[in-house]
């Protein structure tokens, strides 16, 4: 056969270029017409019916358990008690509600939570309990968001398991019951992770990226280190988004800036200093890096107590330590310069003690991933002891969740962009705390990502239990969360719980219930000796002695009380409240000269001038010069809004001068500042009786515990006067 010739069979099988070409062209035109025709709407994916039913049950269970915990908490001395940051947030929100949004200070504390509180109190009223109910609803919503995110990234069964687990996770329930930012931030963090999991990032639109930027911006206004979450978010977009990733990057930056820039402008307007979020970074850096730093929170302002006044409430400026620096060093610093001062002190310590600083970083890393919880404001173990269980013991703690989360870190990187974001979330949350200090409040924000990483680890084992990667991760995780780390236990823990519960009962107007706890704390201190005195701060010990002296005074043991007032001031000589209390006890004992010597040092202490003004006001009131007394009381409250005895004295002075409208306004402001309920109801009853509202007066009087009245001579007088007014004819009800 010649080369190039074809057999008949080959010719029959050879391709043709006539009619087939026309046929192909016809088919292409048909496809073009189909492409031009409107496409039917895509079918929405069907949601697993099991998940619909389970989601309702999980939300109901989470909400029920939180409300049940709040019910138990309300019937304990811890229910309406506010301390430290919680007190600042509450008073700050009250000021926003009464005075509007007029700015006077840049933000030292994140503004997100107090502004939320202001809106919430407008919605549900000035009841701490109602605010906590609202937070319980938010906590249950966060559980559902994380459970649905776990379902989407793993399976329905695992998602249901994650939801049920978070229903009874102890620290989530605990923080939903506190007036702190953690509950609100936890909800936003759950929403952020849910969005990351739900969005299909390969085809994501700029609006999706902007949503992430907005959420991260809001989180940053609650805790500035949350801004680090921009790093894994940008990495997610750059490596995943296919359709114009530059637009998506611009969108996330724009969303973040929409929240951050107005706050920066507000800070600059009131301080003329560039403060992006807050100016507490220098102070917190020094707390974590100073001689004697433990890795947790330590008081670095000696025994002086921060003073909260209307002037310093806005922005939380009363906690920034500037007045302490002014009294101790003579430095008059602006907000940003005070932060730089604390930072320079911290950096000087790091330069001169590099080994100790490096060891501190490692210690904080082990504390961050440890099974123990390190309290800053409130101790979960104390609440568990007083109000009953927070959740499931052991299983509902980080001792169980931590190893699974660390195992998830090992296997999540191959699970897709959302899982890689969770790894970045856990990493940035960890490194963001290492320069500062570790507390349970900060570690709580690791939990949303930890729960989803744990879900990935469980799925990895579920698919094939022989996969060694997850098992190795769990074993390593068990070792990490159980590493030796600082721990508060034994006599020191029991001493702290007894002292604090006694203090809370005293604040609630129940000195009869406070006495056994305070006596137990003193007994433990006497038995333990140096173990207590070496670990407890001078401020804690002085507070115990002062509370015990107060209980002794109310029980008529003034001579014994005087000794404890003196001991409290000896332990904490820079505390203006203790100096004022000791001077008052000396005056009651007739030792006037000694009292004058104590009062002479008040102007040199933080908040001392306010105490001095209040003391002068009492003397004017006792002499019958009510107008002068009112002026002094108002001046004292302008410098220190936490003097509740001054609030009530001013209210009674207004009543005596027949200025009932002004007294009512003052009572409202005192309630917003956190006036204890027993005193609030007693004065509300007297005010209503003087105004002729018998029913309201009797209702308020019924809310005053009899034991609180018996333990407080001022309340006793107010209640007796109210009863006398109620028995008079209407025309004779005059102050």
MIVOPA-694663 format. One record per residue (C-alpha): residue in one letter; x, y, z. Coordinates in steps of 0.02 Angstrom, whole numbers, plus 50000, padded with zeros to 5 digits. Example, Ala and Ser with C-alpha at 12.3 -4.5 7.8 and 13.67 -1.06 7.14 Angstrom:
! MIVOPA-694663
A506154977550390;S506844994750357;
//
This chain:
! MIVOPA-694663
X500005000050000;X500675016849949;X500985029650084;X499535041850098;X498205030350025;X496695024650128;X495725008650127;X493825009150098;X493575005550284;X494675020250334;X493765031750214;X492095027150289;X492745030850466;X493645046950420;X492905063450492;X491865074050374;X491825093250373;X490195097150287;X488545093750372;X489345089550541;X490095107050545;X488375114450517;X487685103050652;X488995109050778;X488655127150734;X486805124350762;X487155116650931;X488245131650981;X486845143750937;X485625133651040;X486805134851189;X486985153551163;X485085155651166;X485005145251325;X486325156151406;X485355171751360;X483745164651431;X483385168951614;X484015155751732;X482855148551861;X483175153952040;X484395142252127;X483615130352248;X484005134452429;X484865120252520;X483715110652631;X484085112252817;X484145095652908;X482475093752997;X483375086253146;X484365102253163;X482815113253163;X482085103753309;X483745102153399;X484115120853382;X482495125353471;X482855112953610;X484665118753629;X484175137053640;X482805133053767;X483995122453871;X485365135753868;X484155149553916;X483305139154052;X484955134554135;X485565152554133;X483935159254205;X483935145754337;X485715150754384;X485195169154393;X483735164554505;X484925155854625;X486155170254612;X484825183054655;X484475174054818;X486295175554872;X487335190454930;X488155191054759;X486575194754661;X486555213754645;X488335216654705;X489495226454590;X491365228254613;X492845235554517;X492535236454328;X490725230954347;X490395245954460;X491245257554335;X490255250754188;X488605252554282;X488945270354342;X489625275454171;X488045269054086;X486995278154216;X487915294254177;X487625291653991;X485785289154025;X485575304454135;X486795316754054;X486815310953873;X488315307053765;X489325322553807;X491145316853804;X492405322953933;X493785309853929;X494565298153801;X494205279853827;X495255270653955;X494055255853954;X493235249453796;X491625259053763;X490605245053683;X489875237653843;X489395253653937;X488535260353782;X487615243753766;X487145245053951;X486465262553922;X485325256153782;X484835240653880;X484375250754035;X483275261853928;X482425246253864;X482205235854024;X482525248554163;X483875250954294;X483735233354364;X485335223254369;X484305207354366;X483405212254206;X485045216454122;X485695199254168;X484105191354097;X484475200453934;X486265194153936;X485605176553966;X484615177853805;X486175183653715;X487165169253790;X485885156653728;X485955164753555;X487855163053555;X487665144453594;X486545142153442;X487725151853327;X489215141253378;X488215125153368;X487625129553192;X489405134053142;X489995117153207;X488605108553110;X489095117052949;X490935113052964;X490725095253028;X489035086553042;X487315088753119;X487655076553259;X489265085453310;X488405102353297;X487065096453417;X488405089953534;X489325106653533;X487705115753571;X487265104553717;X489035106053783;X489025125153778;X487345125353867;X488225119854025;X489985126453997;X490375134054167;X491265150154119;X489985154753985;X488595153554114;X489655162654242;X490025177854132;X488225179054072;X487815182454255;X489045196954278;X488945215354231;X490515213954126;X490875215253940;X491275196653919;X489485190953885;X489205203653747;X490905200553667;X490605181753671;X489005184353570;X489905194953439;X491335182353430;X490085168353400;X489275178853263;X490975181953183;X491415163453177;X489675159053114;X489875171352970;X491595164552927;X490915146752920;X489295150952829;X490015161652689;X490685152852533;X492305162552520;X492785156852344;X491305166852277;X491135179352420;X490575197152385;X491325212952461;X489785214452574;X490295198352661;X492035205252694;X491305221552758;X490245211652882;X491815203752952;X492645220752965;X491155227853060;X491135213453183;X493005214453215;X492835233253237;X491475230853368;X492515217853459;X493985229853459;X492925243053546;X492645230453685;X494425223853693;X495725232553585;X496785216753559;X495335209653456;X495945220753314;X497265207353285;X495875196653211;X496065207153054;X497635197053015;X496815179852994;X495315188352912;X496415196652780;X497355180352754;X495695171552728;X495175183952594;X496835184952503;X497055166152491;X495255161352455;X494235174752366;X494375172652177;X493285186752115;X494225203252135;X495045200052304;X495685217952311;X493895224152326;X493565211952467;X495135217652559;X494585235652539;X492855230952603;X493475222852763;X494595237752799;X493145249452765;X491995239652882;X493295240253020;X493605258752993;X491745262653002;X491815257753186;X493595262553233;X493755279753151;X492285288253241;X493005282453408;X494725288953360;X493965305853312;X493005306453475;X494575302753576;X495535316053482;X494155328953504;X494195327653694;X496065324853721;X496975331653566;X497945315353567;X497915300953443;X497145286453539;X496485273253416;X495465262853540;X495935265253723;X497445271653816;X497565257353941;X498895247753844;X500345255553941;X499525252654110;X499125234454067;X500885231853999;X501595237254167;X500385225854261;X501125211154166;X502935217054173;X503475224054341;X504475217554490;X503445203954571;X502275201354421;X501385184554434;X500705182954258;X498965187054320;X498215203654372;X499165213154508;X498765229954586;X500145242154539;X499455257654626;X499895252354803;X498465252454927;X497595267454851;X495835264254786;X495255272154625;X493985285954649;X492495287254532;X491745304354506;X490605311854372;X492185319654301;X493105303154283;X491685290954249;X491595294954063;X492855283653977;X493265274454139;X494625287454171;X494535284954359;X495485268454339;X496955275054237;X498125278254387;X498455296454344;X497885302854514;X498985289854597;X500485296054496;X500035313954541;X499965310154728;X501525299154732;X502685306854602;X501975324154570;X501775320354384;X500305328654298;X500085318254141;X498845318353998;X497965301853960;X499145296453820;X500685302153914;X500155292254067;X500015276753958;X501755280153888;X502425282554064;X501785265454119;X502445257653958;X504175265253983;X504235258154159;X503755240954092;X505055241653953;X506385247154077;X505985231854182;X506105220454029;X507795227853978;X508545225954152;X507775208854187;X507705199854019;X507745182354095;X506325186054214;X505315194154074;X505565179053960;X505055167354100;X503515178054129;X503005176053946;X503165157053958;X502195157154122;X500795167254043;X500745155253895;X500515140354010;X499205149854110;X498265154153951;X498065135953900;X497925129254078;X496435120654157;X496425133754297;X495425149854290;X496305165554350;X495075178054423;X495265196854408;X493565203854458;X492545189054522;X493045171154563;X491965157754481;X492315145554622;X491565157754748;X489985159654645;X489875140854628;X490015139154817;X488705152354856;X487445150654713;X487635132254666;X488315123954508;X488745134554357;X488755119854237;X489425102354223;X490905099154338;X492545094454250;X491715090854082;X491035108554071;X492745116354101;X494305120454002;X495125104754072;X494015094953951;X493865107553809;X495705112753801;X496465095953744;X495145093853609;X495455111653547;X497345108753538;X497025092553442;X495915102253324;X497335114353289;X498355099953220;X497045093853097;X496015109453056;X497245117252933;X496715104952797;X494855107352827;X494665122852721;X494755141852739;X493515143252884;X494485130652988;X496115139752948;X495315155753010;X494935147153176;X496755142453192;X497225160553160;X495915166053286;X496655154853421;X498425160453379;X498085179253379;X497035178053537;X498495169353622;X499895181053567;X498785196153601;X498785192853788;X500605187953815;X501305205753832;X500005209553966;X499255197354092;X498115182154097;X496385182154177;X494835171554156;X493995186654074;X495275186953933;X495395168053910;X493505167153892;X493675174653718;X494665159553661;X493185148053695;X492155151153535;X493595145653423;X494095131953545;X492355124453536;X492395123653345;X494175116753343;X493615103453466;X492185099053348;X493425096653205;X494485085353314;X492965074853361;X492465073053178;X494235068053134;X494155053953261;X492365049453215;X492825046353034;X494275035153080;X494735032153262;X496425025353207;X497025042253144;X498545045653251;X498635064653224;X497105068653329;X497585056253465;X499315063853478;X498525081153487;X497375075753628;X498805067953727;X499865083553704;X498375094253749;X498085084653910;X499885087753957;X499805106253913;X498215110454009;X498885101254162;X500595109354166;X501115116354337;X500505134254349;X500105146754487;X498555141854582;X497525149654720;X496995135854839;X497005129455015;X496925141755158;X497175156655044;X495655152254940;X494545148755091;X495115165055171;X494695174955015;X492975167254995;X492505170055178;X493105188155175;X492215192155012;X490555183955055;X490555193155222;X490885209455132;X489455206155010;X488225202555151;X488765218755235;X488485228455073;X486765220455061;X486335227455232;X486465210955326;X487835212855458;X487075198155552;X487485186555406;X489155195155372;X489835192255547;X490095173155537;X491015174355371;X492155188455429;X492555179455590;X492965163655491;X494155173555379;X495035180855531;X495155163555609;X495935156355450;X497165170755444;X497655167955625;X497915149255596;X498815150655429;X499885165455478;X501185169455346;X500335159055211;X498935171955210;X499945187655245;X501195183055111;X499925179954972;X498495191855012;X498715209854960;X498725223555091;X497135230355014;X496215213855036;X496745212055217;X496335230055259;X494605228155181;X494285213055292;X494805222555449;X493735237455401;X492195226655367;X492405217755533;X492565234355623;X490975240455538;X490005225155595;X490665227355772;X490125245655771;X488365241155717;X488255228155854;X488765241055986;X490555234956014;X491345251755975;X492895249256081;X493385233155993;X492925240755824;X494135255155851;X495595242955861;X495145234955694;X494915251955609;X496665256555668;X497385239855606;X496565242255436;X497375259355414;X499055252555472;X499005239155337;X498405250955198;X498965268555248;X498595275855075;X496745271555074;X495725287455101;X494125278055147;X495015268655287;X495795284655354;X494105293255354;X493275278355441;X494615277955576;X494465296655604;X492585294955622;X492795280855748;X494025291555848;X492795306055851;X491415294555914;X492585288856053;X492945306856102;X494755306656041;X494555322855941;X496395327655929;X496885310855858;X495455311755733;X496055328855675;X497805322155646;X497105308155537;X495995320055439;X497485331355408;X498255318255294;X496685315555190;X497105328855058;X498715319355018;X497775303354974;X496815298654818;X495005303354852;X495445310855020;X494805328254980;X493085321254941;X493055312455110;X493565328555196;X492155338155112;X490905324855165;X491525325655345;X491275344355349;X489545341955275;X489055330155416;X489585343155544;X488575356755458;X487045345455450;X487185341055635;X487265359755674;X485655362555576;X486485372155433;X485695361755296;X486045373455151;X487925373355187;X487845354455214;X487015351955045;X488365361954958;X489745351755041;X488885335255004;X488675339954821;X490515344854810;X491015328354890;X489975318254766;X490695328154621;X492395320954669;X491855303454724;X490175296454670;X490385280354770;X490025288354940;X488275281154958;X488075287655136;X488345305155066;X487035302054931;X485735297455061;X486235311755177;X485995324155035;X484305316454993;X483715317955173;X484315335955180;X483275339855025;X481765331655107;X481995341855266;X482025357655163;X480415352155073;X481275350354904;X480455333954859;X480705335454671;X482585338054693;X482625323554818;X481765312354691;X483025316954555;X484465313554675;X483715296654721;X483635292154536;X485445297154511;X485965287454666;X485075271954600;X485985273754434;X487615274954531;X487255258454618;X486485263254786;X486145247054884;X484355241154870;X483945241855057;X484445260155070;X483635264254903;X481955256854951;X481975264655125;X482265282255058;X481025279354916;X479725274655046;X480035290455147;X479995301354992;X478365293554932;X477585295655106;X478055314155109;X477315316154935;X475685308254992;X475835292154891;X475365279955029;X475255264354921;X476945266854840;X477725270855009;X477065254955089;X477625244554939;X479405251554949;X479435249155136;X478965230855116;X480525228355008;X481695233655149;X482355218255243;X482035219155430;X483785212655466;X484545226755362;X483575239555463;X484105231955629;X485935232555580;X485975250555520;X485495265155633;X485245276855485;X484035265055400;X483155262255566;X482845280955581;X482255282455401;X481035267955418;X480345274255584;X480095291655513;X479205284255362;X478005274855475;X477665290755575;X477285300555417;X476105286955355;X475085287955515;X474845306855504;X473375315055419;X473735319755239;X473735338555274;X475085336655409;X476335326555305;X477775338755304;X479625334355313;
//
